[in-house]
């Protein structure tokens, strides 16, 4: 563990021992997430599966439910614009 300060430009310098343990070098990309009201910084892997894992965990509806909701909204808009003519 290390302590770091946030600069005027909201930048943070990671302590050397942490950079060595994780294997971070200048120019590496990191992922910044919030977990349980804490900031988590992780090294970005080039593996697309690792990069996208968990991005949908907070979704309240399935993909099908989302698609139905969007289509229903468009149907209502089309009926409002063109009536019930089958557009």
PyMOL Python script that loads the backbone (N, CA, C, O; Angstrom):
from pymol import cmd

cmd.read_pdbstr("""\
ATOM      1  N   UNK A   1       0.851  -1.167   0.000  1.00  0.00           N
ATOM      2  CA  UNK A   1       0.000   0.000   0.000  1.00  0.00           C
ATOM      3  C   UNK A   1       0.897   1.231   0.000  1.00  0.00           C
ATOM      4  O   UNK A   1       2.015   1.203   0.514  1.00  0.00           O
ATOM      5  N   UNK A   2       0.397   2.287  -0.573  1.00  0.00           N
ATOM      6  CA  UNK A   2       1.135   3.535  -0.597  1.00  0.00           C
ATOM      7  C   UNK A   2       0.179   4.704  -0.486  1.00  0.00           C
ATOM      8  O   UNK A   2      -1.033   4.554  -0.644  1.00  0.00           O
ATOM      9  N   UNK A   3       0.735   5.855  -0.215  1.00  0.00           N
ATOM     10  CA  UNK A   3      -0.062   7.075  -0.122  1.00  0.00           C
ATOM     11  C   UNK A   3       0.358   7.997  -1.247  1.00  0.00           C
ATOM     12  O   UNK A   3       1.544   8.138  -1.543  1.00  0.00           O
ATOM     13  N   UNK A   4      -0.624   8.621  -1.868  1.00  0.00           N
ATOM     14  CA  UNK A   4      -0.360   9.536  -2.969  1.00  0.00           C
ATOM     15  C   UNK A   4      -1.286  10.729  -2.826  1.00  0.00           C
ATOM     16  O   UNK A   4      -2.333  10.640  -2.184  1.00  0.00           O
ATOM     17  N   UNK A   5      -0.899  11.843  -3.423  1.00  0.00           N
ATOM     18  CA  UNK A   5      -1.693  13.063  -3.365  1.00  0.00           C
ATOM     19  C   UNK A   5      -2.309  13.335  -4.725  1.00  0.00           C
ATOM     20  O   UNK A   5      -1.733  12.992  -5.757  1.00  0.00           O
ATOM     21  N   UNK A   6      -3.473  13.946  -4.723  1.00  0.00           N
ATOM     22  CA  UNK A   6      -4.109  14.359  -5.971  1.00  0.00           C
ATOM     23  C   UNK A   6      -3.614  15.764  -6.288  1.00  0.00           C
ATOM     24  O   UNK A   6      -3.691  16.662  -5.449  1.00  0.00           O
ATOM     25  N   UNK A   7      -3.103  15.948  -7.510  1.00  0.00           N
ATOM     26  CA  UNK A   7      -2.564  17.250  -7.903  1.00  0.00           C
ATOM     27  C   UNK A   7      -3.679  18.206  -8.293  1.00  0.00           C
ATOM     28  O   UNK A   7      -4.851  17.834  -8.337  1.00  0.00           O
ATOM     29  N   UNK A   8      -3.297  19.432  -8.573  1.00  0.00           N
ATOM     30  CA  UNK A   8      -4.238  20.467  -8.998  1.00  0.00           C
ATOM     31  C   UNK A   8      -5.006  20.027 -10.240  1.00  0.00           C
ATOM     32  O   UNK A   8      -6.165  20.404 -10.417  1.00  0.00           O
ATOM     33  N   UNK A   9      -4.371  19.232 -11.102  1.00  0.00           N
ATOM     34  CA  UNK A   9      -5.009  18.736 -12.329  1.00  0.00           C
ATOM     35  C   UNK A   9      -5.672  17.374 -12.121  1.00  0.00           C
ATOM     36  O   UNK A   9      -5.974  16.674 -13.088  1.00  0.00           O
ATOM     37  N   UNK A  10      -5.898  17.002 -10.866  1.00  0.00           N
ATOM     38  CA  UNK A  10      -6.541  15.732 -10.504  1.00  0.00           C
ATOM     39  C   UNK A  10      -5.754  14.517 -10.982  1.00  0.00           C
ATOM     40  O   UNK A  10      -6.339  13.499 -11.351  1.00  0.00           O
ATOM     41  N   UNK A  11      -4.445  14.624 -10.975  1.00  0.00           N
ATOM     42  CA  UNK A  11      -3.593  13.493 -11.338  1.00  0.00           C
ATOM     43  C   UNK A  11      -3.062  12.838 -10.070  1.00  0.00           C
ATOM     44  O   UNK A  11      -2.902  13.488  -9.036  1.00  0.00           O
ATOM     45  N   UNK A  12      -2.791  11.536 -10.170  1.00  0.00           N
ATOM     46  CA  UNK A  12      -2.273  10.776  -9.038  1.00  0.00           C
ATOM     47  C   UNK A  12      -1.027  10.038  -9.502  1.00  0.00           C
ATOM     48  O   UNK A  12      -1.034   9.428 -10.571  1.00  0.00           O
ATOM     49  N   UNK A  13       0.039  10.084  -8.718  1.00  0.00           N
ATOM     50  CA  UNK A  13       1.240   9.310  -9.019  1.00  0.00           C
ATOM     51  C   UNK A  13       1.181   8.025  -8.208  1.00  0.00           C
ATOM     52  O   UNK A  13       1.025   8.058  -6.987  1.00  0.00           O
ATOM     53  N   UNK A  14       1.306   6.895  -8.888  1.00  0.00           N
ATOM     54  CA  UNK A  14       1.289   5.612  -8.190  1.00  0.00           C
ATOM     55  C   UNK A  14       2.664   5.357  -7.579  1.00  0.00           C
ATOM     56  O   UNK A  14       3.675   5.558  -8.251  1.00  0.00           O
ATOM     57  N   UNK A  15       2.725   4.922  -6.328  1.00  0.00           N
ATOM     58  CA  UNK A  15       4.011   4.643  -5.691  1.00  0.00           C
ATOM     59  C   UNK A  15       4.799   3.574  -6.457  1.00  0.00           C
ATOM     60  O   UNK A  15       4.220   2.669  -7.056  1.00  0.00           O
ATOM     61  N   UNK A  16       6.122   3.696  -6.424  1.00  0.00           N
ATOM     62  CA  UNK A  16       7.023   2.817  -7.176  1.00  0.00           C
ATOM     63  C   UNK A  16       6.789   1.344  -6.860  1.00  0.00           C
ATOM     64  O   UNK A  16       6.710   0.523  -7.775  1.00  0.00           O
ATOM     65  N   UNK A  17       6.675   0.993  -5.567  1.00  0.00           N
ATOM     66  CA  UNK A  17       6.513  -0.423  -5.221  1.00  0.00           C
ATOM     67  C   UNK A  17       5.221  -1.006  -5.801  1.00  0.00           C
ATOM     68  O   UNK A  17       5.193  -2.169  -6.204  1.00  0.00           O
ATOM     69  N   UNK A  18       4.173  -0.219  -5.844  1.00  0.00           N
ATOM     70  CA  UNK A  18       2.913  -0.688  -6.442  1.00  0.00           C
ATOM     71  C   UNK A  18       3.073  -0.856  -7.946  1.00  0.00           C
ATOM     72  O   UNK A  18       2.604  -1.845  -8.509  1.00  0.00           O
ATOM     73  N   UNK A  19       3.734   0.102  -8.609  1.00  0.00           N
ATOM     74  CA  UNK A  19       3.957  -0.014 -10.063  1.00  0.00           C
ATOM     75  C   UNK A  19       4.767  -1.259 -10.378  1.00  0.00           C
ATOM     76  O   UNK A  19       4.485  -1.946 -11.360  1.00  0.00           O
ATOM     77  N   UNK A  20       5.778  -1.564  -9.552  1.00  0.00           N
ATOM     78  CA  UNK A  20       6.618  -2.748  -9.790  1.00  0.00           C
ATOM     79  C   UNK A  20       5.826  -4.037  -9.601  1.00  0.00           C
ATOM     80  O   UNK A  20       5.927  -4.958 -10.411  1.00  0.00           O
ATOM     81  N   UNK A  21       5.040  -4.098  -8.532  1.00  0.00           N
ATOM     82  CA  UNK A  21       4.263  -5.311  -8.252  1.00  0.00           C
ATOM     83  C   UNK A  21       3.290  -5.606  -9.387  1.00  0.00           C
ATOM     84  O   UNK A  21       3.152  -6.754  -9.809  1.00  0.00           O
ATOM     85  N   UNK A  22       2.618  -4.572  -9.879  1.00  0.00           N
ATOM     86  CA  UNK A  22       1.616  -4.747 -10.935  1.00  0.00           C
ATOM     87  C   UNK A  22       2.260  -4.827 -12.313  1.00  0.00           C
ATOM     88  O   UNK A  22       1.662  -5.359 -13.248  1.00  0.00           O
ATOM     89  N   UNK A  23       3.471  -4.303 -12.444  1.00  0.00           N
ATOM     90  CA  UNK A  23       4.163  -4.320 -13.730  1.00  0.00           C
ATOM     91  C   UNK A  23       3.766  -3.175 -14.639  1.00  0.00           C
ATOM     92  O   UNK A  23       3.731  -3.333 -15.859  1.00  0.00           O
ATOM     93  N   UNK A  24       3.467  -2.021 -14.056  1.00  0.00           N
ATOM     94  CA  UNK A  24       3.087  -0.850 -14.854  1.00  0.00           C
ATOM     95  C   UNK A  24       4.309  -0.071 -15.298  1.00  0.00           C
ATOM     96  O   UNK A  24       5.270   0.110 -14.550  1.00  0.00           O
ATOM     97  N   UNK A  25       4.241   0.386 -16.546  1.00  0.00           N
ATOM     98  CA  UNK A  25       5.303   1.237 -17.092  1.00  0.00           C
ATOM     99  C   UNK A  25       4.663   2.516 -17.612  1.00  0.00           C
ATOM    100  O   UNK A  25       3.451   2.575 -17.818  1.00  0.00           O
ATOM    101  N   UNK A  26       5.477   3.527 -17.821  1.00  0.00           N
ATOM    102  CA  UNK A  26       4.981   4.784 -18.379  1.00  0.00           C
ATOM    103  C   UNK A  26       4.297   4.508 -19.714  1.00  0.00           C
ATOM    104  O   UNK A  26       4.844   3.801 -20.560  1.00  0.00           O
ATOM    105  N   UNK A  27       3.112   5.060 -19.901  1.00  0.00           N
ATOM    106  CA  UNK A  27       2.366   4.868 -21.143  1.00  0.00           C
ATOM    107  C   UNK A  27       1.365   3.723 -21.089  1.00  0.00           C
ATOM    108  O   UNK A  27       0.502   3.620 -21.961  1.00  0.00           O
ATOM    109  N   UNK A  28       1.467   2.849 -20.067  1.00  0.00           N
ATOM    110  CA  UNK A  28       0.489   1.765 -19.935  1.00  0.00           C
ATOM    111  C   UNK A  28      -0.892   2.352 -19.659  1.00  0.00           C
ATOM    112  O   UNK A  28      -1.014   3.416 -19.053  1.00  0.00           O
ATOM    113  N   UNK A  29      -1.914   1.659 -20.102  1.00  0.00           N
ATOM    114  CA  UNK A  29      -3.279   2.092 -19.833  1.00  0.00           C
ATOM    115  C   UNK A  29      -3.823   1.330 -18.632  1.00  0.00           C
ATOM    116  O   UNK A  29      -3.484   0.167 -18.411  1.00  0.00           O
ATOM    117  N   UNK A  30      -4.679   2.010 -17.854  1.00  0.00           N
ATOM    118  CA  UNK A  30      -5.299   1.387 -16.691  1.00  0.00           C
ATOM    119  C   UNK A  30      -6.812   1.562 -16.779  1.00  0.00           C
ATOM    120  O   UNK A  30      -7.311   2.451 -17.468  1.00  0.00           O
ATOM    121  N   UNK A  31      -7.515   0.714 -16.080  1.00  0.00           N
ATOM    122  CA  UNK A  31      -8.967   0.818 -15.972  1.00  0.00           C
ATOM    123  C   UNK A  31      -9.264   1.339 -14.573  1.00  0.00           C
ATOM    124  O   UNK A  31      -8.729   0.827 -13.589  1.00  0.00           O
ATOM    125  N   UNK A  32     -10.114   2.353 -14.483  1.00  0.00           N
ATOM    126  CA  UNK A  32     -10.477   2.926 -13.193  1.00  0.00           C
ATOM    127  C   UNK A  32     -11.959   2.659 -12.963  1.00  0.00           C
ATOM    128  O   UNK A  32     -12.806   3.077 -13.752  1.00  0.00           O
ATOM    129  N   UNK A  33     -12.262   1.958 -11.870  1.00  0.00           N
ATOM    130  CA  UNK A  33     -13.641   1.621 -11.541  1.00  0.00           C
ATOM    131  C   UNK A  33     -13.922   2.000 -10.089  1.00  0.00           C
ATOM    132  O   UNK A  33     -13.005   2.286  -9.319  1.00  0.00           O
ATOM    133  N   UNK A  34     -15.191   1.996  -9.735  1.00  0.00           N
ATOM    134  CA  UNK A  34     -15.588   2.242  -8.351  1.00  0.00           C
ATOM    135  C   UNK A  34     -16.241   0.975  -7.832  1.00  0.00           C
ATOM    136  O   UNK A  34     -17.172   0.450  -8.443  1.00  0.00           O
ATOM    137  N   UNK A  35     -15.750   0.484  -6.699  1.00  0.00           N
ATOM    138  CA  UNK A  35     -16.309  -0.702  -6.057  1.00  0.00           C
ATOM    139  C   UNK A  35     -16.491  -0.407  -4.580  1.00  0.00           C
ATOM    140  O   UNK A  35     -15.538  -0.048  -3.889  1.00  0.00           O
ATOM    141  N   UNK A  36     -17.710  -0.559  -4.101  1.00  0.00           N
ATOM    142  CA  UNK A  36     -18.015  -0.315  -2.685  1.00  0.00           C
ATOM    143  C   UNK A  36     -17.501   1.036  -2.210  1.00  0.00           C
ATOM    144  O   UNK A  36     -16.903   1.140  -1.139  1.00  0.00           O
ATOM    145  N   UNK A  37     -17.735   2.062  -3.006  1.00  0.00           N
ATOM    146  CA  UNK A  37     -17.357   3.436  -2.678  1.00  0.00           C
ATOM    147  C   UNK A  37     -15.839   3.632  -2.592  1.00  0.00           C
ATOM    148  O   UNK A  37     -15.369   4.571  -1.948  1.00  0.00           O
ATOM    149  N   UNK A  38     -15.072   2.745  -3.241  1.00  0.00           N
ATOM    150  CA  UNK A  38     -13.616   2.867  -3.311  1.00  0.00           C
ATOM    151  C   UNK A  38     -13.189   2.901  -4.769  1.00  0.00           C
ATOM    152  O   UNK A  38     -13.849   2.319  -5.629  1.00  0.00           O
ATOM    153  N   UNK A  39     -12.089   3.580  -5.044  1.00  0.00           N
ATOM    154  CA  UNK A  39     -11.557   3.651  -6.407  1.00  0.00           C
ATOM    155  C   UNK A  39     -10.613   2.479  -6.617  1.00  0.00           C
ATOM    156  O   UNK A  39      -9.739   2.224  -5.790  1.00  0.00           O
ATOM    157  N   UNK A  40     -10.789   1.765  -7.723  1.00  0.00           N
ATOM    158  CA  UNK A  40      -9.933   0.625  -8.056  1.00  0.00           C
ATOM    159  C   UNK A  40      -9.238   0.931  -9.377  1.00  0.00           C
ATOM    160  O   UNK A  40      -9.890   1.282 -10.360  1.00  0.00           O
ATOM    161  N   UNK A  41      -7.915   0.798  -9.398  1.00  0.00           N
ATOM    162  CA  UNK A  41      -7.132   1.010 -10.615  1.00  0.00           C
ATOM    163  C   UNK A  41      -6.518  -0.329 -10.993  1.00  0.00           C
ATOM    164  O   UNK A  41      -5.800  -0.932 -10.195  1.00  0.00           O
ATOM    165  N   UNK A  42      -6.795  -0.797 -12.203  1.00  0.00           N
ATOM    166  CA  UNK A  42      -6.287  -2.084 -12.669  1.00  0.00           C
ATOM    167  C   UNK A  42      -5.542  -1.894 -13.975  1.00  0.00           C
ATOM    168  O   UNK A  42      -5.892  -1.042 -14.792  1.00  0.00           O
ATOM    169  N   UNK A  43      -4.505  -2.704 -14.159  1.00  0.00           N
ATOM    170  CA  UNK A  43      -3.766  -2.675 -15.416  1.00  0.00           C
ATOM    171  C   UNK A  43      -4.679  -3.168 -16.530  1.00  0.00           C
ATOM    172  O   UNK A  43      -5.383  -4.166 -16.369  1.00  0.00           O
ATOM    173  N   UNK A  44      -4.666  -2.471 -17.655  1.00  0.00           N
ATOM    174  CA  UNK A  44      -5.497  -2.840 -18.793  1.00  0.00           C
ATOM    175  C   UNK A  44      -4.835  -3.988 -19.538  1.00  0.00           C
ATOM    176  O   UNK A  44      -3.689  -3.881 -19.973  1.00  0.00           O
ATOM    177  N   UNK A  45      -5.569  -5.091 -19.680  1.00  0.00           N
ATOM    178  CA  UNK A  45      -5.073  -6.224 -20.460  1.00  0.00           C
ATOM    179  C   UNK A  45      -5.504  -6.040 -21.903  1.00  0.00           C
ATOM    180  O   UNK A  45      -6.541  -5.434 -22.168  1.00  0.00           O
ATOM    181  N   UNK A  46      -4.731  -6.549 -22.822  1.00  0.00           N
ATOM    182  CA  UNK A  46      -5.089  -6.440 -24.231  1.00  0.00           C
ATOM    183  C   UNK A  46      -6.158  -7.449 -24.628  1.00  0.00           C
ATOM    184  O   UNK A  46      -6.707  -7.374 -25.727  1.00  0.00           O
ATOM    185  N   UNK A  47      -6.454  -8.384 -23.745  1.00  0.00           N
ATOM    186  CA  UNK A  47      -7.457  -9.407 -23.999  1.00  0.00           C
ATOM    187  C   UNK A  47      -8.851  -8.774 -23.968  1.00  0.00           C
ATOM    188  O   UNK A  47      -9.256  -8.231 -22.941  1.00  0.00           O
ATOM    189  N   UNK A  48      -9.579  -8.836 -25.069  1.00  0.00           N
ATOM    190  CA  UNK A  48     -10.891  -8.195 -25.178  1.00  0.00           C
ATOM    191  C   UNK A  48     -11.877  -8.753 -24.159  1.00  0.00           C
ATOM    192  O   UNK A  48     -12.730  -8.019 -23.660  1.00  0.00           O
ATOM    193  N   UNK A  49     -11.771 -10.026 -23.847  1.00  0.00           N
ATOM    194  CA  UNK A  49     -12.675 -10.626 -22.858  1.00  0.00           C
ATOM    195  C   UNK A  49     -12.427  -9.998 -21.488  1.00  0.00           C
ATOM    196  O   UNK A  49     -13.376  -9.657 -20.782  1.00  0.00           O
ATOM    197  N   UNK A  50     -11.175  -9.847 -21.111  1.00  0.00           N
ATOM    198  CA  UNK A  50     -10.859  -9.226 -19.824  1.00  0.00           C
ATOM    199  C   UNK A  50     -11.285  -7.769 -19.797  1.00  0.00           C
ATOM    200  O   UNK A  50     -11.742  -7.269 -18.770  1.00  0.00           O
ATOM    201  N   UNK A  51     -11.137  -7.091 -20.923  1.00  0.00           N
ATOM    202  CA  UNK A  51     -11.472  -5.664 -20.978  1.00  0.00           C
ATOM    203  C   UNK A  51     -12.966  -5.414 -20.847  1.00  0.00           C
ATOM    204  O   UNK A  51     -13.375  -4.367 -20.345  1.00  0.00           O
ATOM    205  N   UNK A  52     -13.784  -6.359 -21.291  1.00  0.00           N
ATOM    206  CA  UNK A  52     -15.224  -6.125 -21.292  1.00  0.00           C
ATOM    207  C   UNK A  52     -15.974  -6.920 -20.226  1.00  0.00           C
ATOM    208  O   UNK A  52     -17.191  -6.779 -20.101  1.00  0.00           O
ATOM    209  N   UNK A  53     -15.281  -7.744 -19.465  1.00  0.00           N
ATOM    210  CA  UNK A  53     -15.950  -8.559 -18.451  1.00  0.00           C
ATOM    211  C   UNK A  53     -16.662  -7.678 -17.436  1.00  0.00           C
ATOM    212  O   UNK A  53     -16.073  -6.754 -16.875  1.00  0.00           O
ATOM    213  N   UNK A  54     -17.922  -7.971 -17.210  1.00  0.00           N
ATOM    214  CA  UNK A  54     -18.686  -7.276 -16.182  1.00  0.00           C
ATOM    215  C   UNK A  54     -19.297  -5.948 -16.578  1.00  0.00           C
ATOM    216  O   UNK A  54     -19.896  -5.281 -15.734  1.00  0.00           O
ATOM    217  N   UNK A  55     -19.167  -5.535 -17.838  1.00  0.00           N
ATOM    218  CA  UNK A  55     -19.674  -4.208 -18.197  1.00  0.00           C
ATOM    219  C   UNK A  55     -21.193  -4.139 -18.153  1.00  0.00           C
ATOM    220  O   UNK A  55     -21.756  -3.048 -18.066  1.00  0.00           O
ATOM    221  N   UNK A  56     -21.862  -5.281 -18.212  1.00  0.00           N
ATOM    222  CA  UNK A  56     -23.327  -5.278 -18.198  1.00  0.00           C
ATOM    223  C   UNK A  56     -23.891  -5.716 -16.854  1.00  0.00           C
ATOM    224  O   UNK A  56     -25.097  -5.942 -16.752  1.00  0.00           O
ATOM    225  N   UNK A  57     -23.068  -5.845 -15.822  1.00  0.00           N
ATOM    226  CA  UNK A  57     -23.533  -6.401 -14.552  1.00  0.00           C
ATOM    227  C   UNK A  57     -24.628  -5.574 -13.885  1.00  0.00           C
ATOM    228  O   UNK A  57     -25.411  -6.113 -13.104  1.00  0.00           O
ATOM    229  N   UNK A  58     -24.697  -4.290 -14.174  1.00  0.00           N
ATOM    230  CA  UNK A  58     -25.706  -3.437 -13.550  1.00  0.00           C
ATOM    231  C   UNK A  58     -26.974  -3.281 -14.388  1.00  0.00           C
ATOM    232  O   UNK A  58     -27.862  -2.508 -14.029  1.00  0.00           O
ATOM    233  N   UNK A  59     -27.062  -4.005 -15.494  1.00  0.00           N
ATOM    234  CA  UNK A  59     -28.247  -3.907 -16.355  1.00  0.00           C
ATOM    235  C   UNK A  59     -29.466  -4.426 -15.607  1.00  0.00           C
ATOM    236  O   UNK A  59     -29.411  -5.462 -14.946  1.00  0.00           O
ATOM    237  N   UNK A  60     -30.554  -3.699 -15.719  1.00  0.00           N
ATOM    238  CA  UNK A  60     -31.796  -4.080 -15.043  1.00  0.00           C
ATOM    239  C   UNK A  60     -32.707  -4.908 -15.952  1.00  0.00           C
ATOM    240  O   UNK A  60     -33.710  -5.452 -15.490  1.00  0.00           O
ATOM    241  N   UNK A  61     -32.367  -5.005 -17.236  1.00  0.00           N
ATOM    242  CA  UNK A  61     -33.201  -5.748 -18.172  1.00  0.00           C
ATOM    243  C   UNK A  61     -32.314  -6.570 -19.103  1.00  0.00           C
ATOM    244  O   UNK A  61     -31.135  -6.266 -19.289  1.00  0.00           O
ATOM    245  N   UNK A  62     -32.899  -7.614 -19.682  1.00  0.00           N
ATOM    246  CA  UNK A  62     -32.147  -8.432 -20.629  1.00  0.00           C
ATOM    247  C   UNK A  62     -32.032  -7.685 -21.954  1.00  0.00           C
ATOM    248  O   UNK A  62     -32.693  -6.666 -22.159  1.00  0.00           O
ATOM    249  N   UNK A  63     -31.202  -8.186 -22.837  1.00  0.00           N
ATOM    250  CA  UNK A  63     -31.060  -7.587 -24.160  1.00  0.00           C
ATOM    251  C   UNK A  63     -32.372  -7.590 -24.928  1.00  0.00           C
ATOM    252  O   UNK A  63     -32.696  -6.632 -25.629  1.00  0.00           O
ATOM    253  N   UNK A  64     -33.123  -8.678 -24.788  1.00  0.00           N
ATOM    254  CA  UNK A  64     -34.425  -8.769 -25.469  1.00  0.00           C
ATOM    255  C   UNK A  64     -35.412  -7.749 -24.910  1.00  0.00           C
ATOM    256  O   UNK A  64     -36.151  -7.118 -25.666  1.00  0.00           O
ATOM    257  N   UNK A  65     -35.425  -7.587 -23.592  1.00  0.00           N
ATOM    258  CA  UNK A  65     -36.329  -6.607 -22.977  1.00  0.00           C
ATOM    259  C   UNK A  65     -35.971  -5.192 -23.418  1.00  0.00           C
ATOM    260  O   UNK A  65     -36.850  -4.377 -23.697  1.00  0.00           O
ATOM    261  N   UNK A  66     -34.681  -4.911 -23.479  1.00  0.00           N
ATOM    262  CA  UNK A  66     -34.219  -3.595 -23.938  1.00  0.00           C
ATOM    263  C   UNK A  66     -34.673  -3.343 -25.377  1.00  0.00           C
ATOM    264  O   UNK A  66     -35.197  -2.279 -25.705  1.00  0.00           O
ATOM    265  N   UNK A  67     -34.459  -4.344 -26.219  1.00  0.00           N
ATOM    266  CA  UNK A  67     -34.831  -4.222 -27.631  1.00  0.00           C
ATOM    267  C   UNK A  67     -36.342  -4.008 -27.792  1.00  0.00           C
ATOM    268  O   UNK A  67     -36.765  -3.175 -28.594  1.00  0.00           O
ATOM    269  N   UNK A  68     -37.148  -4.747 -27.039  1.00  0.00           N
ATOM    270  CA  UNK A  68     -38.604  -4.569 -27.096  1.00  0.00           C
ATOM    271  C   UNK A  68     -39.004  -3.162 -26.661  1.00  0.00           C
ATOM    272  O   UNK A  68     -39.861  -2.533 -27.284  1.00  0.00           O
ATOM    273  N   UNK A  69     -38.381  -2.672 -25.591  1.00  0.00           N
ATOM    274  CA  UNK A  69     -38.712  -1.340 -25.084  1.00  0.00           C
ATOM    275  C   UNK A  69     -38.386  -0.266 -26.114  1.00  0.00           C
ATOM    276  O   UNK A  69     -39.176   0.653 -26.324  1.00  0.00           O
ATOM    277  N   UNK A  70     -37.225  -0.377 -26.756  1.00  0.00           N
ATOM    278  CA  UNK A  70     -36.821   0.599 -27.774  1.00  0.00           C
ATOM    279  C   UNK A  70     -37.764   0.535 -28.976  1.00  0.00           C
ATOM    280  O   UNK A  70     -38.213   1.567 -29.474  1.00  0.00           O
ATOM    281  N   UNK A  71     -38.061  -0.684 -29.440  1.00  0.00           N
ATOM    282  CA  UNK A  71     -38.964  -0.833 -30.593  1.00  0.00           C
ATOM    283  C   UNK A  71     -40.357  -0.295 -30.288  1.00  0.00           C
ATOM    284  O   UNK A  71     -40.985   0.329 -31.143  1.00  0.00           O
ATOM    285  N   UNK A  72     -40.839  -0.537 -29.072  1.00  0.00           N
ATOM    286  CA  UNK A  72     -42.159  -0.043 -28.678  1.00  0.00           C
ATOM    287  C   UNK A  72     -42.181   1.484 -28.718  1.00  0.00           C
ATOM    288  O   UNK A  72     -43.154   2.087 -29.170  1.00  0.00           O
ATOM    289  N   UNK A  73     -41.102   2.099 -28.242  1.00  0.00           N
ATOM    290  CA  UNK A  73     -41.011   3.559 -28.284  1.00  0.00           C
ATOM    291  C   UNK A  73     -41.033   4.086 -29.702  1.00  0.00           C
ATOM    292  O   UNK A  73     -41.699   5.081 -29.988  1.00  0.00           O
ATOM    293  N   UNK A  74     -40.307   3.422 -30.595  1.00  0.00           N
ATOM    294  CA  UNK A  74     -40.297   3.859 -31.997  1.00  0.00           C
ATOM    295  C   UNK A  74     -41.659   3.655 -32.646  1.00  0.00           C
ATOM    296  O   UNK A  74     -42.098   4.479 -33.449  1.00  0.00           O
ATOM    297  N   UNK A  75     -42.329   2.556 -32.300  1.00  0.00           N
ATOM    298  CA  UNK A  75     -43.673   2.315 -32.847  1.00  0.00           C
ATOM    299  C   UNK A  75     -44.622   3.425 -32.436  1.00  0.00           C
ATOM    300  O   UNK A  75     -45.407   3.910 -33.251  1.00  0.00           O
ATOM    301  N   UNK A  76     -44.551   3.835 -31.156  1.00  0.00           N
ATOM    302  CA  UNK A  76     -45.410   4.933 -30.687  1.00  0.00           C
ATOM    303  C   UNK A  76     -45.112   6.222 -31.439  1.00  0.00           C
ATOM    304  O   UNK A  76     -46.028   6.955 -31.813  1.00  0.00           O
ATOM    305  N   UNK A  77     -43.838   6.498 -31.660  1.00  0.00           N
ATOM    306  CA  UNK A  77     -43.459   7.716 -32.395  1.00  0.00           C
ATOM    307  C   UNK A  77     -43.984   7.684 -33.825  1.00  0.00           C
ATOM    308  O   UNK A  77     -44.507   8.680 -34.325  1.00  0.00           O
ATOM    309  N   UNK A  78     -43.841   6.536 -34.478  1.00  0.00           N
ATOM    310  CA  UNK A  78     -44.289   6.403 -35.865  1.00  0.00           C
ATOM    311  C   UNK A  78     -45.810   6.550 -35.963  1.00  0.00           C
ATOM    312  O   UNK A  78     -46.312   7.192 -36.886  1.00  0.00           O
ATOM    313  N   UNK A  79     -46.544   5.960 -35.017  1.00  0.00           N
ATOM    314  CA  UNK A  79     -48.007   6.099 -35.018  1.00  0.00           C
ATOM    315  C   UNK A  79     -48.407   7.549 -34.802  1.00  0.00           C
ATOM    316  O   UNK A  79     -49.360   8.035 -35.411  1.00  0.00           O
ATOM    317  N   UNK A  80     -47.682   8.232 -33.939  1.00  0.00           N
ATOM    318  CA  UNK A  80     -47.985   9.636 -33.688  1.00  0.00           C
ATOM    319  C   UNK A  80     -47.739  10.477 -34.936  1.00  0.00           C
ATOM    320  O   UNK A  80     -48.498  11.402 -35.225  1.00  0.00           O
ATOM    321  N   UNK A  81     -46.680  10.155 -35.677  1.00  0.00           N
ATOM    322  CA  UNK A  81     -46.339  10.913 -36.886  1.00  0.00           C
ATOM    323  C   UNK A  81     -47.215  10.554 -38.081  1.00  0.00           C
ATOM    324  O   UNK A  81     -47.674  11.434 -38.810  1.00  0.00           O
ATOM    325  N   UNK A  82     -47.446   9.243 -38.278  1.00  0.00           N
ATOM    326  CA  UNK A  82     -48.103   8.787 -39.503  1.00  0.00           C
ATOM    327  C   UNK A  82     -49.473   8.163 -39.276  1.00  0.00           C
ATOM    328  O   UNK A  82     -50.125   7.744 -40.233  1.00  0.00           O
ATOM    329  N   UNK A  83     -49.913   8.095 -38.041  1.00  0.00           N
ATOM    330  CA  UNK A  83     -51.188   7.439 -37.767  1.00  0.00           C
ATOM    331  C   UNK A  83     -51.027   5.933 -37.821  1.00  0.00           C
ATOM    332  O   UNK A  83     -49.914   5.418 -37.714  1.00  0.00           O
ATOM    333  N   UNK A  84     -52.100   5.246 -37.981  1.00  0.00           N
ATOM    334  CA  UNK A  84     -52.067   3.780 -37.993  1.00  0.00           C
ATOM    335  C   UNK A  84     -52.069   3.256 -39.425  1.00  0.00           C
ATOM    336  O   UNK A  84     -52.780   2.300 -39.734  1.00  0.00           O
ATOM    337  N   UNK A  85     -51.273   3.880 -40.307  1.00  0.00           N
ATOM    338  CA  UNK A  85     -51.283   3.535 -41.733  1.00  0.00           C
ATOM    339  C   UNK A  85     -50.323   2.412 -42.089  1.00  0.00           C
ATOM    340  O   UNK A  85     -50.276   1.984 -43.242  1.00  0.00           O
ATOM    341  N   UNK A  86     -49.566   1.936 -41.131  1.00  0.00           N
ATOM    342  CA  UNK A  86     -48.598   0.890 -41.428  1.00  0.00           C
ATOM    343  C   UNK A  86     -47.254   1.443 -41.863  1.00  0.00           C
ATOM    344  O   UNK A  86     -46.317   0.684 -42.110  1.00  0.00           O
ATOM    345  N   UNK A  87     -47.155   2.759 -41.957  1.00  0.00           N
ATOM    346  CA  UNK A  87     -45.934   3.477 -42.345  1.00  0.00           C
ATOM    347  C   UNK A  87     -45.067   2.599 -43.135  1.00  0.00           C
ATOM    348  O   UNK A  87     -43.989   3.015 -43.559  1.00  0.00           O
TER     349      UNK A  87
END
""", "prot")
cmd.dss("prot")
cmd.show_as("cartoon", "prot")
cmd.util.cbc("prot")
cmd.orient("prot")
